[in-house]
Amino acid sequence: MTALLSLENLSVHAGGKALVSNLSLSLNRGERLGLIGESGSGKSLTSLAATGLLPTGLSASGSAILAGKQVIGASDRELNKLRGTAVAIVFQEPLTALDPLMRVGKQVAEPLARRAQRDGAPLSGAALDKAVLALLDEVALPDPQRMATSYPHELSGGQRQRIAIAMALACKPDLLIADEPTTALDVTTQAEILGLLDRLVRERNMALLFISHDLPVVANTVERVVVLRQGETVEAGNVAEVFGNPRHDYTKSLLAAARRLDDAMEGRA
Ligand SMILES: Nc1ncnc2c1ncn2[C@@H]1O[C@H](COP(=O)(O)OP(=O)(O)OP(=O)(O)O)[C@@H](O)[C@H]1O
């Protein structure tokens, strides 16, 4: 089976400095992979390089093949095509994905109409409105009709993240990248959004690249994991094996820190 995403010796540089070094991983349709490591280890840059979204000043080398297309060195035109169809990203802070001055229903309608056009079945008017409401319902937003006419600032953080997820789904991506999708939310809302992502990924048989520093959440969400430290892969494998029997000291220290936090939360520390 050809992988949906295949990174080979992917590196990201800023000037002469390597921020991600020779990273290789592959992800098939329907698979879920976690990318973990402490802050600054290169998780976000890996996902940005894999989708051709690196900010100016940073450059990628190596190979990143997404849905059969080489991303490294591809033109913006080619990349836009891939981003609207093969892959969508949900970021930590939903406001980055939302236009503060546009009603959220219209914001969800845009990628929906674009994707429908690409599929050769254009959507507009009442049919498009109906598709927007169905999508808001799919991400379990209450009262979709009222939601659709709201502006982002009228919604809670969790509701905004649901809108961002709806916009990602509107692209009908084969691969969903979730970059710390719940870090900005309170604990109860985090659990709800994680449950939602889990359900949607299964129902739509999407591949998931899940970026997180929350190890218990990673353990519950993905099948395989890649551990990054200062841009280098320290170990990779089945999540139960890596977490159950970590080989690298860095992975052991990440797990020990997660356990200490857990104990403190439970009042055992
Ligand atoms: N535009 C940039 N120019 C120079 N260095 C950058 C740039 N963006 C990120 N970096 C550096 O690259 C390294 C990796 O950053 P990255 O955002 O991928 O980390 P991360 O693992 O996602 O961290 P976090 O969990 O905090 O989001 C960091 O040391 C960061 O300071």
The ligand as an SDF file (V2000), in Angstrom:
LIG
                    3D

 31 33  0  0  0  0  0  0  0  0999 V2000
   10.3340   30.9590   12.1910 N   0  0  0  0  0  0  0  0  0  0  0  0
   11.3140   30.4310   12.9330 C   0  0  0  0  0  0  0  0  0  0  0  0
   12.5830   30.8830   12.8560 N   0  0  0  0  0  0  0  0  0  0  0  0
   13.5750   30.3590   13.5960 C   0  0  0  0  0  0  0  0  0  0  0  0
   13.3940   29.3500   14.4740 N   0  0  0  0  0  0  0  0  0  0  0  0
   12.1500   28.8380   14.6040 C   0  0  0  0  0  0  0  0  0  0  0  0
   11.0480   29.3490   13.8520 C   0  0  0  0  0  0  0  0  0  0  0  0
    9.9380   28.6570   14.1950 N   0  0  0  0  0  0  0  0  0  0  0  0
   10.3410   27.7650   15.1270 C   0  0  0  0  0  0  0  0  0  0  0  0
   11.6650   27.8720   15.3940 N   0  0  0  0  0  0  0  0  0  0  0  0
   12.4450   27.0540   16.3450 C   0  0  0  0  0  0  0  0  0  0  0  0
   12.3840   25.6960   15.9300 O   0  0  0  0  0  0  0  0  0  0  0  0
   12.3180   24.8130   17.0500 C   0  0  0  0  0  0  0  0  0  0  0  0
   11.1550   23.8590   16.8690 C   0  0  0  0  0  0  0  0  0  0  0  0
    9.9170   24.5870   16.9200 O   0  0  0  0  0  0  0  0  0  0  0  0
    8.5030   23.8710   16.8780 P   0  0  0  0  0  0  0  0  0  0  0  0
    7.4720   24.9530   16.8730 O   0  0  0  0  0  0  0  0  0  0  0  0
    8.4380   22.8740   15.7940 O   0  0  0  0  0  0  0  0  0  0  0  0
    8.4780   23.1180   18.2810 O   0  0  0  0  0  0  0  0  0  0  0  0
    7.3180   22.2720   18.9350 P   0  0  0  0  0  0  0  0  0  0  0  0
    7.9110   20.9540   19.2790 O   0  0  0  0  0  0  0  0  0  0  0  0
    6.1130   22.2660   18.0730 O   0  0  0  0  0  0  0  0  0  0  0  0
    7.0630   23.0940   20.2680 O   0  0  0  0  0  0  0  0  0  0  0  0
    5.6830   23.4870   21.0180 P   0  0  0  0  0  0  0  0  0  0  0  0
    5.2480   22.2320   21.7130 O   0  0  0  0  0  0  0  0  0  0  0  0
    6.1330   24.5510   21.9690 O   0  0  0  0  0  0  0  0  0  0  0  0
    4.7300   23.9700   19.9880 O   0  0  0  0  0  0  0  0  0  0  0  0
   12.2260   25.7110   18.2740 C   0  0  0  0  0  0  0  0  0  0  0  0
   13.5100   25.7580   18.8710 O   0  0  0  0  0  0  0  0  0  0  0  0
   11.8330   27.0650   17.7340 C   0  0  0  0  0  0  0  0  0  0  0  0
   12.3840   28.0870   18.5160 O   0  0  0  0  0  0  0  0  0  0  0  0
  1  2  1  0
  2  3  1  0
  2  7  2  0
  3  4  2  0
  4  5  1  0
  5  6  2  0
  6  7  1  0
  6 10  1  0
  7  8  1  0
  8  9  2  0
  9 10  1  0
 10 11  1  0
 11 12  1  0
 11 30  1  0
 12 13  1  0
 13 14  1  0
 13 28  1  0
 14 15  1  0
 15 16  1  0
 16 17  2  0
 16 18  1  0
 16 19  1  0
 19 20  1  0
 20 21  2  0
 20 22  1  0
 20 23  1  0
 23 24  1  0
 24 25  2  0
 24 26  1  0
 24 27  1  0
 28 29  1  0
 28 30  1  0
 30 31  1  0
M  END
$$$$
